[in-house]
Amino acid sequence: MNTIITKDGTEIYYKDWGSGQPVVFSHGWPLNADAWEKQMVYLASNGYRCIAHDRRGHGRSSQSWKGNEMDTYADDLSELIEVLDLKAATLIGHSTGGGEVARYIGRHGTKRIVKAVLVGAVTPLMLKTDANPGGLPIEVFDGIRTGVATDRSQFFKDLATPFYGANRPDAKVSQGVRDAFWLQGMQGGLKSELDCIKAFSETDFTEDLKRFDVPTLIIHGGDDQIVPIDASARAASQLIKNATLKIYPGAPHGLADTHNDELNTDLLAFLKS
């Protein structure tokens, strides 16, 4: 397997497909790099080098006890980019991975980055606060914690339904897609996944977004039941200089699967622009 060892001894798995200008993918919770396979095959077949890693504690990476928070996630991403000596890369992050991309730029800048894409991203802040009234109450995330701690297998089976919008009339989401979500979730470590709930819900990325100085595409599902669009994509588009916001009408949070053809086309066009 392709792996790097981070400064604190954590082994990070990554897949590296194709050749050309690099595109680096960061996945959502509780998934792993496999969540990006449709995009990676498509873009690698169109002349790009596609790299996706399993975040620490997820998939095939080490299940570290510590470091399951955004600063370390961003530093792990930076170490991967440095070890592979990637230059003129485009970062693409979905959901929690969008936060990881934002924190990477906030901490490490854009010297190796030329573009960024946030897909269904948790930025700038998911938690409802006095300053962020459009966010979700802490009780929502406490409920997620309880569900994962009590019976994460069943919780992930249930979560796959709103994640892909399978509870909507005329939805065409296969059982296989939902099973794949469950499988990826179960490959992660319980401690890591519990810690990550706090990381994706309570981390404020406002200042990170203000540091973006590369062309940025924000894509969000108009019917995202996991990350509310007003407090995320719409707010982020106001914080990032010259960001382009594209909303997929009726699309769910897991649009990389349900709307993969549309997403692939948009990603390729953005990379070529």
C-alpha positions in Angstrom: 0.0 0.0 0.0 1.0 3.6 -0.5 1.6 5.2 2.9 3.4 8.0 4.6 4.4 8.2 8.2 3.6 11.6 9.8 5.7 13.4 12.4 3.8 11.8 15.3 4.2 8.3 13.8 0.7 8.0 12.3 0.5 6.0 9.1 -1.6 7.7 6.4 -2.8 5.6 3.4 -3.3 7.2 0.0 -4.1 6.2 -3.5 -2.3 7.8 -6.4 -3.8 7.3 -9.8 -2.9 8.8 -13.2 -0.3 11.4 -14.2 -0.3 15.1 -14.9 -1.2 18.1 -12.8 -2.1 16.9 -9.3 -5.6 16.9 -7.8 -5.8 16.0 -4.1 -9.1 14.8 -2.6 -10.2 15.0 1.1 -13.2 12.9 2.1 -16.1 13.4 4.4 -16.9 11.7 7.7 -17.1 8.8 8.3 -15.8 7.8 4.9 -12.4 7.3 3.3 -10.6 7.8 0.0 -12.9 5.3 -1.7 -15.7 7.9 -1.6 -13.9 9.8 -4.4 -13.3 6.8 -6.8 -15.7 7.9 -9.5 -14.1 11.4 -9.7 -10.6 10.0 -9.5 -11.1 7.5 -12.4 -12.8 10.2 -14.5 -10.2 12.9 -13.9 -7.2 10.5 -14.2 -8.6 9.4 -17.5 -8.6 13.0 -18.6 -4.9 13.7 -17.9 -4.7 14.5 -14.2 -2.8 12.8 -11.3 -5.5 12.1 -8.7 -4.5 11.5 -5.0 -6.8 10.7 -2.1 -5.9 9.8 1.4 -7.7 8.1 4.3 -7.8 10.7 7.1 -6.1 9.4 10.3 -8.5 7.2 12.1 -10.4 6.4 8.9 -10.2 3.6 6.4 -6.7 2.1 6.0 -4.8 4.8 8.0 -3.7 4.4 11.6 -6.3 4.7 14.3 -4.5 7.2 16.4 -5.7 8.1 19.9 -4.7 11.7 19.5 -4.7 14.2 16.7 -8.3 13.7 15.6 -8.9 17.4 15.1 -8.7 19.9 12.2 -5.2 21.3 12.9 -3.7 17.8 12.8 -5.8 16.8 9.8 -4.5 19.8 7.9 -0.9 19.1 8.9 -1.3 15.4 7.8 -2.5 16.7 4.4 0.4 19.1 4.3 2.9 16.3 5.0 1.4 14.2 2.2 1.7 17.1 -0.2 5.3 17.7 0.9 6.4 14.1 0.7 4.9 13.7 -2.8 6.4 17.1 -3.7 3.1 18.2 -5.3 3.1 21.5 -7.1 0.3 23.5 -8.7 -2.2 21.2 -7.1 -6.0 21.6 -6.8 -7.5 20.6 -3.5 -11.0 19.2 -3.5 -12.8 18.6 -0.1 -16.2 17.1 0.6 -18.0 17.8 3.9 -15.4 17.4 6.7 -12.8 17.2 3.9 -13.8 20.7 2.9 -12.9 21.9 6.4 -9.6 20.0 6.1 -8.9 21.9 2.9 -9.8 25.2 4.5 -7.7 24.6 7.5 -4.8 23.5 5.3 -4.9 26.8 3.5 -5.3 28.7 6.7 -2.2 27.0 8.3 0.0 26.3 5.3 -1.0 28.8 2.6 -1.2 28.3 -1.1 2.4 28.0 -2.3 1.7 24.5 -3.7 -2.0 25.2 -4.5 -3.5 26.8 -7.6 -7.2 26.0 -7.1 -9.7 24.7 -4.5 -13.1 23.1 -4.6 -15.4 22.8 -1.6 -18.2 20.2 -2.1 -21.0 20.1 0.6 -18.4 21.5 2.9 -18.9 22.1 6.6 -17.3 25.6 6.3 -17.4 28.1 7.8 -19.2 26.7 11.0 -21.9 24.0 11.4 -22.6 24.7 15.1 -25.3 27.2 16.0 -24.0 30.1 18.0 -25.0 33.7 18.7 -22.8 34.7 15.9 -23.9 31.8 13.6 -27.7 31.6 14.1 -28.2 29.6 11.0 -26.1 26.6 12.3 -27.4 23.5 13.9 -27.9 23.2 17.7 -25.4 21.3 19.7 -28.1 18.8 20.5 -27.9 17.6 16.9 -24.3 16.7 17.2 -24.8 15.2 20.7 -27.3 12.9 19.1 -24.8 11.9 16.5 -22.3 11.1 19.2 -24.8 9.0 21.1 -25.8 7.1 18.0 -22.2 6.4 17.0 -21.2 5.4 20.6 -24.2 3.2 21.2 -24.5 1.3 17.9 -22.4 2.9 15.1 -23.2 0.0 12.7 -26.9 0.7 12.8 -26.3 4.4 13.0 -24.4 4.4 9.8 -27.0 2.3 8.0 -29.6 4.8 9.1 -27.5 7.9 8.2 -26.9 6.7 4.7 -30.6 7.4 3.9 -30.6 11.2 4.4 -26.9 11.4 3.3 -28.0 10.3 -0.2 -31.5 11.7 -0.1 -33.0 8.2 -0.3 -35.9 9.4 1.8 -37.1 11.8 -0.9 -39.9 10.9 -3.4 -38.7 9.3 -6.6 -35.2 8.9 -5.2 -33.1 6.4 -7.1 -30.4 5.4 -4.6 -29.3 1.8 -4.7 -28.8 -0.4 -1.7 -25.3 -0.9 -2.9 -24.5 2.8 -2.5 -25.9 2.8 1.0 -24.0 -0.4 1.8 -20.7 1.2 0.6 -21.3 4.1 3.0 -21.8 1.7 5.9 -18.7 -0.3 4.9 -16.5 2.7 4.8 -17.8 4.0 8.1 -17.1 0.7 9.8 -13.5 0.7 8.6 -12.7 3.7 10.8 -11.9 3.6 14.5 -14.6 4.4 17.1 -12.4 6.9 19.0 -11.3 8.7 15.8 -14.9 8.9 14.5 -16.2 10.2 17.8 -13.5 12.9 18.0 -14.1 13.9 14.4 -17.8 14.8 15.2 -16.5 17.6 17.4 -13.9 18.6 14.7 -16.4 18.9 11.9 -19.2 20.6 13.9 -17.4 23.0 16.3 -14.4 24.2 14.3 -14.8 27.7 13.0 -13.2 28.1 9.6 -14.0 31.8 9.1 -10.5 33.1 9.2 -9.2 30.2 7.1 -11.7 31.1 4.3 -10.5 34.7 4.4 -7.0 33.4 3.5 -8.1 31.8 0.3 -6.3 33.6 -2.6 -6.8 31.0 -5.4 -9.8 30.4 -7.6 -12.4 28.5 -5.6 -15.5 26.6 -6.7 -18.1 25.9 -4.1 -20.6 23.1 -4.9 -23.5 22.2 -2.7 -26.7 20.2 -3.0 -29.9 22.3 -2.8 -31.5 19.5 -0.7 -28.5 18.7 1.5 -30.0 17.3 4.7 -26.7 16.9 6.5 -25.0 20.3 6.0 -27.5 23.2 5.8 -26.7 25.2 2.7 -27.4 28.7 4.1 -24.9 28.4 7.0 -22.3 26.7 4.9 -22.0 27.2 1.1 -23.8 30.5 0.9 -21.9 31.9 3.9 -18.5 30.5 2.7 -19.1 32.1 -0.7 -19.2 35.5 1.0 -16.0 34.9 2.9 -13.8 33.6 0.0 -12.6 36.2 -2.4 -14.0 35.7 -5.9 -15.5 32.3 -5.1 -18.0 30.7 -7.5 -21.0 29.1 -5.9 -22.9 26.4 -7.9 -26.0 24.8 -6.4 -27.3 21.5 -7.7 -31.1 21.7 -7.3 -32.5 18.9 -5.3 -29.1 17.2 -4.8 -28.3 15.6 -1.4 -25.1 15.7 0.6 -23.6 12.6 -1.1 -23.8 14.1 -4.5 -20.4 12.7 -5.6 -22.4 9.5 -6.0 -25.9 10.6 -6.9 -24.8 13.4 -9.3 -21.4 12.1 -10.2 -21.7 12.8 -13.9 -22.6 16.5 -13.3 -19.9 16.8 -10.7 -17.2 15.2 -12.9 -18.1 17.5 -15.7 -17.9 20.6 -13.5 -14.6 19.5 -11.9 -13.0 19.0 -15.2 -14.2 22.3 -16.6 -12.9 24.1 -13.5 -9.5 22.4 -13.7 -9.2 23.4 -17.3 -10.3 27.0 -16.7 
